[in-house]
Amino acid sequence: MTSVLNHVAILVPNANKAADYLKPFNFKIGPKRKTFYGALEIWAKDPSGKIIGFAQHN
């Protein structure tokens, strides 16, 4: 059986700074969203197609 990593989510102190850091490396940054539990989430796709989520809890 082969498993494939579809996405990973990372808890960060500042999701906006995390997304801004990745822009020069050709990451595609998705829209920000506020979750029902109060977190700010930003999702990004790396050049190879992997999806990375950044979550900020205040």
GUBATOR-761075 format. One line per field, with one value per atom (N, C-alpha, C): residue in one letter; x, y, z negated; atom name. Coordinates in nm, 3 decimals, padded with zeros to 5 digits. Atoms other than C-alpha are relative to their C-alpha. Layout:
N
rest (A_...)
X (X_...)
Y (Y_...)
Z (Z_...)
atom (CA_...)
// end
This chain:
58
rest (M_M_M_T_T_T_S_S_S_V_V_V_L_L_L_N_N_N_H_H_H_V_V_V_A_A_A_I_I_I_L_L_L_V_V_V_P_P_P_N_N_N_A_A_A_N_N_N_K_K_K_A_A_A_A_A_A_D_D_D_Y_Y_Y_L_L_L_K_K_K_P_P_P_F_F_F_N_N_N_F_F_F_K_K_K_I_I_I_G_G_G_P_P_P_K_K_K_R_R_R_K_K_K_T_T_T_F_F_F_Y_Y_Y_G_G_G_A_A_A_L_L_L_E_E_E_I_I_I_W_W_W_A_A_A_K_K_K_D_D_D_P_P_P_S_S_S_G_G_G_K_K_K_I_I_I_I_I_I_G_G_G_F_F_F_A_A_A_Q_Q_Q_H_H_H_N_N_N)
X (00.085_00.000_00.088_-00.076_00.134_-00.086_00.073_00.037_00.062_-00.044_00.058_-00.041_00.029_00.080_-00.073_00.078_-00.196_00.022_-00.023_-00.147_00.051_-00.045_00.003_-00.044_00.040_-00.116_00.096_-00.099_00.118_-00.058_00.042_00.030_00.114_-00.101_00.216_-00.048_00.042_00.219_-00.059_00.051_00.149_-00.013_00.026_-00.012_00.032_-00.030_00.026_00.149_-00.146_00.403_00.048_-00.038_00.431_-00.030_00.037_00.247_00.088_-00.086_00.446_00.141_-00.134_00.771_00.010_-00.003_00.677_-00.018_00.029_00.573_00.121_-00.115_00.928_00.045_-00.038_00.964_-00.104_00.101_00.677_-00.110_00.116_00.418_-00.123_00.128_00.061_-00.077_00.066_-00.114_-00.150_00.145_-00.486_-00.056_00.064_-00.736_00.006_00.007_-00.740_-00.143_00.135_-01.030_00.003_00.016_-01.151_-00.086_00.074_-01.262_-00.108_00.107_-01.567_00.054_-00.059_-01.332_00.098_-00.074_-01.157_00.141_-00.136_-00.835_00.002_-00.024_-00.699_00.078_-00.067_-00.605_00.036_-00.044_-00.405_00.061_-00.050_-00.336_00.089_-00.094_-00.048_00.031_-00.039_00.057_00.144_-00.140_00.427_00.015_-00.018_00.576_-00.024_00.023_00.544_-00.145_00.141_00.174_-00.043_00.037_00.187_-00.071_00.078_-00.060_00.040_-00.043_00.048_-00.095_00.090_-00.190_00.071_-00.053_-00.092_-00.117_00.109_-00.318_00.054_-00.038_-00.296_-00.117_00.102_-00.491_00.031_-00.022_-00.539_-00.063)
Y (-00.118_00.000_00.123_-00.124_00.341_00.114_-00.117_00.656_00.125_-00.125_01.004_00.114_-00.117_01.325_00.101_-00.097_01.555_00.141_-00.132_01.844_-00.011_-00.008_01.950_00.136_-00.126_02.217_00.029_-00.041_02.412_00.114_-00.107_02.624_00.101_-00.105_02.956_00.120_-00.118_03.276_00.109_-00.103_03.492_-00.061_00.064_03.335_00.091_-00.094_03.650_00.006_-00.003_03.661_-00.130_00.129_03.290_-00.001_-00.003_03.340_00.098_-00.099_03.653_-00.053_00.057_03.465_-00.093_00.100_03.199_00.057_-00.058_03.431_00.004_-00.005_03.482_-00.139_00.136_03.101_-00.066_00.046_03.071_-00.086_00.063_02.944_00.077_-00.065_03.017_00.010_-00.025_03.173_00.015_-00.007_03.117_00.110_-00.105_03.348_-00.033_00.016_03.404_-00.038_00.027_03.265_-00.012_00.011_03.282_-00.124_00.123_02.942_00.025_-00.012_02.883_-00.003_00.004_02.823_00.114_-00.123_03.158_00.007_-00.002_03.067_00.070_-00.054_03.257_-00.106_00.101_03.009_00.059_-00.033_03.065_-00.127_00.120_02.782_00.041_-00.027_02.773_-00.129_00.115_02.543_00.022_-00.014_02.480_-00.031_00.020_02.459_-00.144_00.139_02.078_-00.044_00.030_02.093_-00.041_00.033_02.009_00.120_-00.104_02.204_00.011_-00.026_02.365_00.103_-00.093_02.531_00.062_-00.071_02.792_00.047_-00.038_02.842_00.085_-00.092_03.128_00.008_-00.010_03.112_00.122_-00.118_03.434_-00.018)
Z (00.000_00.000_00.000_-00.010_00.096_-00.053_00.048_-00.087_00.061_-00.061_00.056_-00.092_00.080_-00.140_00.086_-00.076_-00.014_-00.049_00.056_-00.250_-00.142_00.138_-00.578_-00.053_00.063_-00.821_-00.115_00.099_-01.046_-00.083_00.091_-01.350_-00.007_-00.002_-01.323_-00.081_00.075_-01.530_00.089_-00.091_-01.220_00.139_-00.129_-00.912_00.117_-00.108_-00.703_00.030_-00.020_-00.757_00.062_-00.059_-00.675_00.149_-00.142_-00.345_00.077_-00.067_-00.258_00.022_-00.013_-00.318_00.121_-00.107_-00.060_00.141_-00.132_00.224_00.094_-00.091_00.364_00.050_-00.037_00.387_00.092_-00.097_00.641_-00.060_00.061_00.392_00.041_-00.029_00.495_-00.132_00.128_00.196_00.022_-00.009_00.153_-00.087_00.081_-00.014_-00.150_00.146_-00.389_-00.036_00.049_-00.584_-00.151_00.144_-00.940_-00.025_00.027_-01.073_-00.105_00.099_-01.290_-00.143_00.134_-01.585_-00.023_00.022_-01.537_00.054_-00.055_-01.358_00.135_-00.133_-01.061_00.077_-00.082_-00.787_00.136_-00.134_-00.472_00.057_-00.066_-00.228_00.117_-00.108_00.017_00.075_-00.081_00.300_00.045_-00.041_00.358_00.149_-00.144_00.709_00.047_-00.040_00.707_-00.021_00.016_00.616_-00.140_00.138_00.244_-00.064_00.065_00.030_-00.146_00.137_-00.297_-00.059_00.069_-00.541_-00.119_00.116_-00.797_-00.082_00.090_-01.097_-00.113_00.109_-01.345_-00.096_00.104_-01.670_-00.086_00.085_-01.864_-00.135)
atom (N_CA_C_N_CA_C_N_CA_C_N_CA_C_N_CA_C_N_CA_C_N_CA_C_N_CA_C_N_CA_C_N_CA_C_N_CA_C_N_CA_C_N_CA_C_N_CA_C_N_CA_C_N_CA_C_N_CA_C_N_CA_C_N_CA_C_N_CA_C_N_CA_C_N_CA_C_N_CA_C_N_CA_C_N_CA_C_N_CA_C_N_CA_C_N_CA_C_N_CA_C_N_CA_C_N_CA_C_N_CA_C_N_CA_C_N_CA_C_N_CA_C_N_CA_C_N_CA_C_N_CA_C_N_CA_C_N_CA_C_N_CA_C_N_CA_C_N_CA_C_N_CA_C_N_CA_C_N_CA_C_N_CA_C_N_CA_C_N_CA_C_N_CA_C_N_CA_C_N_CA_C_N_CA_C_N_CA_C_N_CA_C_N_CA_C_N_CA_C_N_CA_C)
// end
